[in-house]
Amino acid sequence: MLYRLITIIGGIVFVVALFALVWFFCKKFLEHHGVTDRVSDRATELATWTFAGISVGLVFAVVGAFILGPWAFYRTLRGHEMPISDGAAVWWGFGIVVASLGIMTLGFFGFLVAVGAY
C-alpha cells in the first residue's frame, strides 16, 4: 500500500514539475525575445497549451509529444503576434519540449531507482 501511495504522490509531483519546467522555458523564451509586458501571464498561456500538446501526444504515442507539443507552442505563439519566423517558432517549441521531457525522464529514472523499482 505504501508503494502505491508513493507512486501516486510521485506521479503528481512529476506532472507539476513538468508543467513548471515548460513554464520556466517559455518564460525564458519570451524574455529572450524582448517581451516585457505581462511576461508571467503570457508564459502561463504558452506553457498551458504546450503542456496540453505534450500530454495529448504522450497519450497517443510518445513520439506524438514531440509533434503536438511544438505545434501547440507555435499556434499559441502566433496568437501573441511575436516577430519570429514560423520555422524558428517550431524549433523553439521543439527545444522546450525536448529539454522539459529530458529533465523529467532523468528525474523519473532517479525516482524509480530511489524506490527500488529499477
C-alpha positions in Angstrom: 0.0 0.0 0.0 2.9 2.4 0.8 4.3 1.9 -2.7 1.0 2.8 -4.3 0.9 6.0 -2.2 4.4 6.9 -3.1 3.7 6.2 -6.8 0.6 8.4 -6.8 2.4 11.3 -5.0 5.4 10.9 -7.2 3.2 11.0 -10.3 1.5 14.2 -9.2 4.9 15.7 -8.4 6.3 14.8 -11.8 3.3 16.3 -13.6 3.6 19.5 -11.7 7.3 19.6 -12.2 6.9 19.0 -16.0 4.5 21.9 -16.2 6.8 24.1 -14.1 9.7 23.3 -16.5 7.7 24.1 -19.6 6.5 27.3 -18.0 10.1 28.2 -17.0 11.4 27.6 -20.5 8.5 29.5 -22.1 9.2 32.5 -19.8 12.9 32.4 -20.7 12.0 32.3 -24.4 9.7 35.3 -24.0 12.4 37.2 -22.1 15.0 36.3 -24.7 12.8 37.8 -27.4 12.3 41.1 -25.5 8.8 40.6 -24.2 8.4 42.7 -21.0 4.6 43.2 -20.8 2.8 40.6 -18.8 5.6 38.0 -19.2 4.2 35.6 -16.5 0.7 35.7 -17.9 2.0 35.1 -21.5 4.3 32.4 -20.3 1.4 30.7 -18.5 -0.7 30.7 -21.6 2.1 29.5 -23.8 3.1 26.8 -21.3 -0.5 25.6 -20.8 -1.1 24.9 -24.5 2.4 23.4 -24.9 1.8 21.2 -21.9 -1.6 20.2 -23.3 0.1 19.3 -26.7 2.7 17.2 -24.9 0.0 15.5 -22.8 -2.2 14.6 -25.7 0.9 13.5 -27.7 2.0 11.2 -24.9 -1.4 9.5 -24.7 -1.4 8.5 -28.4 2.3 7.7 -28.8 5.4 9.1 -27.1 6.5 10.5 -30.5 3.3 12.5 -30.6 4.5 14.7 -27.7 7.4 15.8 -29.9 4.9 16.8 -32.7 1.9 18.1 -30.8 3.9 20.0 -28.2 5.9 22.2 -30.6 2.8 22.6 -32.8 0.8 23.9 -29.8 3.7 26.2 -28.9 3.8 27.5 -32.4 0.0 28.1 -32.6 -0.1 29.9 -29.3 2.9 32.0 -30.2 1.1 33.1 -33.4 -1.7 34.5 -31.2 0.9 36.7 -29.4 2.0 38.2 -32.7 5.7 37.8 -31.9 8.2 38.9 -34.6 9.7 35.4 -35.1 9.6 33.2 -38.2 7.4 30.2 -38.3 10.3 27.8 -38.5 12.1 29.4 -35.6 8.9 29.2 -33.5 8.5 25.5 -34.2 12.2 24.8 -33.4 12.0 26.8 -30.2 8.9 24.8 -29.2 10.7 21.5 -30.1 13.6 22.6 -27.9 11.4 23.4 -25.0 9.6 20.1 -25.3 12.8 18.1 -25.6 14.5 19.9 -22.7 11.5 19.6 -20.4 10.9 15.9 -21.2 14.6 15.1 -21.0 14.9 16.6 -17.5 11.7 14.8 -16.4 13.0 11.5 -17.8 16.2 11.7 -15.8 14.2 12.6 -12.7 11.8 9.8 -13.2 14.5 7.2 -13.6 16.1 8.6 -10.4 12.7 8.2 -8.7 12.5 4.6 -9.9 15.9 3.9 -8.5 15.1 5.5 -5.2 12.0 3.3 -4.7 13.8 0.2 -5.8 11.8 -0.4 -8.9 14.7 -0.1 -11.3 
